[in-house]
Amino acid sequence: MKDQAISHEAVRVKSRLPWILLALAILFVGLSFVPRARQRCIFPYDELCDYRMFILPTMQSGRPYDPEGIHAHDACYPPIAYCAVRALVSDRGEKWNLTCGEMQLLASIFVMQALAALLLVRKFQNSSLRVAMVFVIIMSPSCLCSVLRGNPSGWAFALVCAFLAWYQSENRLLRVIAAVALGMATALKIAPCLFGVLYLSDVFRNPRRIPALEILVSVFSATFLVFVPFFFWGGTDSITQWVANARANAAFYSVRCPIWGFVGFANHFVDSSELILPSAVWFAAATRIFSGGLVVVSLLARRTYLKLLFIGSALAFTTHHDYGGAYLLPAFIAWLDASETVQGTHSGLGLLLEAVAWTVVVTPLQVPNPSRFGTMNALLQNEFLFVLLISAFVRIIAERRLSDFCNRLK
């Protein structure tokens, strides 16, 4: 009876959380027009800063991977990303006085992420719930970040959602499209290739059904889209410089105020007069090791939610920036699925804690920092992501014990 009560409680909590998040997103929009609420002034996203500060100077340089005016580690996108952006925009406005090209860039990112949201929520039976969740997703801080900063990571996130929607489809054509989508996402940002682990995870469950075609298509499309554009952008002799820039980018941003990971904890809890903690490199290394461990654990996880949470968390830790949180959204949608709650493995307190954690990660509503100007959201999101991971590991142990108990009964 107790397990059944917890199961009913889980269904009730998970059915109400989307509406709470919708209300918080609407409240954020409303308070943004109230100066004293401080929502707009502490919202940490400058107008098209990624496009104007990093992408545009790289596109305008005669040596795109050794540009003038910006650090080389900020010229780190694969060439297909610059080519795609240049097809939409090549000029610059001021503040929110956007040029026609800039509006096209923002619209493309917004529309792609909206389509991704539709793919994520397509299994919800209630149409009102689907609409509400689409709004919640596109208003999440990670999706807003991609749009407001003009960052092509929004395209990569949308392609990852297409992969997740169709990689297990009964239709072979859709599975191939999913493989190409993952290859395209990898070509744009590299890190999304981690979702390819899902292919290997399925192999662990059923070694006789290796999706060889899909794996080959995904690898080929990613390789083709990463390297062939060098013939049209920067030249093939720029490949070595691009790799060096990408490595330098990871080394730089993994220690300089990353949103996710152990460095984020250290920056807030270790007292230091230095802008960058002397020990930050060790915290960054620990984050990378932990990310690798999460990917390995995802191979062994049985439930969809746990797989997506571990891979999404590894991606967030790897990308360092706030837009990495978008890769957690598929796990959040899986968590809302009542079938992901196993009786006997979840306490009421654990369920409530997970609901609070997902609220903090997904809501755009800003929490003002009481000690200095700014928002506490980045710190809270990072902390509650670790809460979700700890809860997930507790759930795995509980499921293992429940399985052992059932086996003894048999």
N, C-alpha and C positions, 0 to 999 in steps of 0.2 A: 504493500500500500504506500509506503514511503517513497519508493522509486517511482511509482505511478504518479504520486503527487508532484515530485520534482519534474517529471516529464511534462505534466500539464502546466506547471509553472514556467518551464522553459518555452513552451509554445506561446504562452501568454506574454512573457517578456519579449520574445523575439518578434511577435506580431505588433507590439506597441512601439518598439524602438525606432522603426522607420518614421513613424509619425512624430516622435519626439525630435528626431534629427531634422525632419522637415520644418518643424516649428522653430528650432534653433537657427536653421539657415535663413528662414524668413525674418527672424528677429535680427540676425546679423545685417541683412540688407536694410531693414528699417532703421537700425541704430547707426548705420553708416551715414545717414543724413542728419544725425543729431550730434553736433560738435562735442558736447560735454560727455558723450558716451565713449569717445576716444577710439572707436572701432576703426575709423578710416585712417587716423594718424598713426596708429601702431600696427596697422596691417602691413606686413614686411615685404610687399611686392611693388617695386618701382615700375614705372611704365616702360614696357618693352626693353628692360635693361639687358637681358641676355642677347637679344637681337642687335640692339644699337651699340652695346659696349664690346661685344665679342664676335658675333657672327658677321655683322656688316663690315667691320674693319678687315676681317679675314677675306671676305669676298672681294673687297676693293684692292687688296694687296696683289702685287705682281708675283709675290712668293707666298702663297696662302698659308703654308705651314711654317713660315718664318716671317710673320707680318710685322709691320712697323706700328708702333703706338700701343700694342698690347703684348702681354707676356706670351711666349710660345706655348706655354702649357694651357692657355685658353683657346688655342687654335687646334682643337683635338678631335673634332667630329670627323667621322669618315666622309669622303667627298660627296657621297650621294646625298647627305644631309644638306650640304651647302648648295648643291645643284637643285635640290627640291625647293629650298628657300628662295634661291635666286630666280626660279621660275615664277614666283609669286611677287617678290618685292626686291628692290635694289636701291631704294632711297630711304630718307629718314625725315620724320616729323619732329615736333618739339612737344614735350610733355604728352598730353592726351590729344593734341592736334595731330591726328594720324594722317599719313598719306594714304592714297588709294591702295597702294601695294601693302602697306602695313595692315590696313583693314582686311585685305584678302588673307594675309598670313594669320591674323587672329581668328578670322572666321573659319579658316580651314582647320585650325587646331580645335576650336570650339565644336564644330560640326563632327569632326572625327571622334572626339571624346564623347559627344552625345550619342553617336552611333554605337560606340563601345559600351556606353551605359545601357543602351537598349539590348545589346547582346548579353550583358551580364544578368539583366533582370528578366529575360525572356521566359524563364520557367515559372515565374510567379503567376498564379492563377488569377489573382485579383488585378483588374486593369487599373484601378485607382492606386493600388500599391505600386504597380510598375511605374506609373507616372511620377508618384512621389519619390520613388527611389532613383529615378533618372535625375530628378532635380537635386536630390541629396548628393549624388555622385558628382555631377558637374559643378556643384557648389562646394565640394570638398576642397580643403586647402591645397592639396597636391594638384588637382585638376585646374583650380584657379591660378595656381602658380604658373603652369605651362602656358595658359592663355595670356595672362597679364604680362609675363616676361617674354612672350614671343619665342618660346623654346620648343624645338621639334620633338622633345620628349613626349609631348602629347600625342604625336603621330605614332610613336613607338608603343605607347600604352594602348592605343586603339588597336594596333595590329596584334598585340599580345592577347587582347580580348577576343579578337577574331580567331586566333589560334585556339584559345581555350574553349570557344564555342563549338568548334568543328573538328578538333583533332581526334575525337573518338566517334565521329559520326558514322552511321551505317553506310552513308553515301561516300564512295571512294573519291569522287571529284571534290567533295567538300573537305575530305581529309587532306588531299593534295593542296587545296587552297589554303588550308590551315598551316601546312608545312611551309608554303611560300610566304604566308603572313609572318610566321616566326622568323624566316630568313630575312625578310624586309625589316622587321623590328630590330634584329641583330645588326643589320647593315646601318641602321640609323644611330644606334646607341651602344652596340656591342653587348652590354650587360644582359639584355633580355634573353640571350642565348641560354641562360640558366633554366628557363622554362622548358627547354628541351629535355631536361632531366625527367620530365613526366613520361616521355617515351620509354626511358630506361626503367622508371618505376613500374610501368605496366609490364615490362619484360620480366621483372622480378616476380610479379604475380603469376604470369603465364608465359614461360620461356618459349613455348611453341608458337606464340603469336608475336613475333618480332616485326614491328612496322618498318621493315627495311626500306620500302619505297619512300615513305614519308620522311624517314631520317635522311635518306640520300637527297631528296628534293630540298629539304630544309638546309642541309649543309651546302649543297651546290648553290642554291639561291643566295644564301648569305655570303658565300665566298665570291660569287660573281658580282653581287651588288657592292661589296666592299672594295674589291680591287680593280675591276674593269673601269669604273669612273675615274680612276687616276689617269687614264689616257686622255681624259677631257678636263681634268681639274688638277693642276699642280704638277702633272707628269709622274711617271712611274718612279723617277729618282726621288720623289717626295715620300715614298712609302716608309723608308727608314726614319725620316724626320717625324712623320705622323705617329709612328709607334713610340718614338721617344717623347713626343708631346703628350700622348695619351698616358704614358707611364708617369710623366712629370705631373700631369693633372691629378692623377690618383694620389700620388705622394703628397702633393700640395694641399688638396682639399680634404684629405683624410685626417689632417691634423689642424687645419685652420677652420675652427668653428663649424664642424659638420653637424647636421641636424641629428643624424642617427648614429648609434654605436657608443662604445665605452668612452670615447673622447668627449662626447656630449655630456656624459656624467661628470667626468673629471673637470671640465671647464666650469661647472657650476658648484662643485663641492670641494675642489682643491684650491686653497688660497695661494695665489701667486701674483706677483706684480708684472709678470711677463705676459705679452699679448698671446703667445703660444706657449703652453706648458712645456718645460724641458723634457718631461716624461711622455709627451703626447704621442711620440713615435711608437712607444711601447703599447700604449692604449690602442693606437691604430692597428698595430700588428695583432693584438688580441682580438680586435673586431674582425679582421680578415680571417683569422683562424676560426673564430666562432661562426662566421658566415659559411666557411667551408664545411664546418661540422653540421650546420643546418641543412645544407644541400645533401650531405650524406644521409642524414636522418630522414629527409623527405623521401629517399628511395625506399625506406623501410616502413614509412607510415601507411596505414591502411585506409584512413578516411580522407576524403577529398579536401575537407577543410584544413586538416593538419598539413597535407602536402602543400597546399597553396599558401598557408601561413608561413611555413618554413622557407619556401622558395621566395615568396614576396618579401620576407624579412631579410633574407640574404641579399636580395636586390636593393632594398632600401639601404642596408649597411654599405653596399658596394658603391652606390651612386652618391652617397654622402649628403646630397641636397634634398630639399623638401619635396621636389617632384618625385623622388623615389617612393614616397608614400602611396602613389597611385597604384603601384604593384601590389599593395596590400588589399586593395578594394575587392579583387576576386575572392580572397579569403573571407572578407567581411560578408559578401553575398552568400558564400557557402555556409558561413556561421549562422546566418538567418534561416537556413533550411532546417526545419524541425527534425528531419530525418538524421541530421548530423549529431543529435543529442542521444547518447546511448544511456538507457536506464541503468542505474547503479554505478555510473562513473562520474556523476556530476552533482556536487552539492549546491544547495540554493545560494550559499554565499559565493561560491565559485562562479555561478551563472551571473549573479548580480555584478561581480567584479569584472567579468568579461564584458558585460553590457556597458558599464561605465568606461572601460578601457576603449572599446570601439567608438563610443560617443566622443571621447577626447581626441582620438585619432582622426575621425571623420568630420567633426563639426568645424565650420569656418569661424564660429563665434570666438572672438579674442578675449583672453584673460589678461587684464593689465598687470604688469609687474609692479608690486607695491614698493620695491626698493629702488628702482630706477626706471627711466622711460623705456617703454617697449612692451613686448608681449611675452607671456610665459608659455605660450602654446608649444613652441618648439621643444622646450624642456619636458613639458607634460606629455607630449606625443611620444617622445623617446622613452620616457619612464614607463608609460602604459603599454608600449609595444613589448617591453621586457615582461610586464605583467602578463600579457597575452601568451608570450612564449613559455613562461613558467607554468601558467595554467595548462598549456598544451602538453608539457612534459608530465605534469601531474595526471592529466587525462590519459596519456599513453600508459602510465604505470597502472592506473586504475583499470583500464581496459584489459591489460595483460593479466592482472589478478582475477578479474571477472571471467576471462576466458579460461584460466587455469581452474577456477572453481567449477565452471560448467563442465569442463572435461572430467573432473573428479566425479561429478554427479553421474556422468554417463558410464 
